[in-house]
Amino acid sequence: MSDENKKRDVKFQLWGWILFIICAGFFIASSLQNHDSLSLVASIIFLIACVVFIIPIISKFD
């Protein structure tokens, strides 16, 4: 695989994880609006997991 293809794949992965983080934000907002503590906890864990997965992708841009 060429370097250009690898960079493109990393960019797609990064955008995918960014969209997951946006979704996590909406899940958190919805659970706060509905006073649903279980969904809030699950959404926060989901957000943390997304951040953990995005860290290695961002470090590839250094």
C-alpha positions in Angstrom: 0.0 0.0 0.0 1.4 3.4 -0.9 2.0 6.2 1.6 -0.8 8.2 0.0 -3.3 5.4 0.4 -2.3 5.0 4.0 -2.7 8.7 4.7 -6.2 8.6 3.1 -7.2 5.6 5.2 -6.0 7.3 8.3 -8.0 10.4 7.4 -11.2 8.3 6.9 -10.6 6.6 10.2 -10.2 10.0 11.9 -13.4 11.4 10.4 -15.2 8.2 11.4 -14.1 8.6 15.0 -15.0 12.3 15.0 -18.5 11.4 13.9 -18.7 8.9 16.7 -17.6 11.6 19.2 -20.3 13.9 17.9 -22.9 11.1 18.3 -21.7 10.5 21.9 -22.3 14.2 22.5 -25.9 13.9 21.3 -26.4 10.8 23.4 -25.2 12.7 26.5 -27.4 15.6 25.7 -30.4 13.3 25.2 -29.8 11.4 28.4 -29.5 14.7 30.4 -32.7 16.0 28.9 -34.5 12.7 29.8 -32.9 12.5 33.3 -31.7 9.0 32.3 -28.6 8.3 34.5 -27.9 4.8 33.0 -27.8 6.3 29.4 -25.7 9.1 30.7 -23.1 6.8 32.2 -23.1 4.6 29.0 -22.7 7.7 26.8 -19.8 9.0 28.8 -18.1 5.6 28.7 -18.7 5.5 24.9 -17.2 9.0 24.6 -14.1 8.0 26.6 -13.7 4.9 24.4 -13.9 7.0 21.2 -11.2 9.3 22.6 -9.0 6.3 23.5 -9.3 5.0 19.9 -8.7 8.3 18.3 -5.4 9.0 20.2 -3.3 6.6 18.1 -4.7 8.0 14.9 -3.9 11.6 15.9 -0.4 10.6 16.9 0.2 9.3 13.3 -0.1 13.0 12.1 3.0 14.1 14.1 
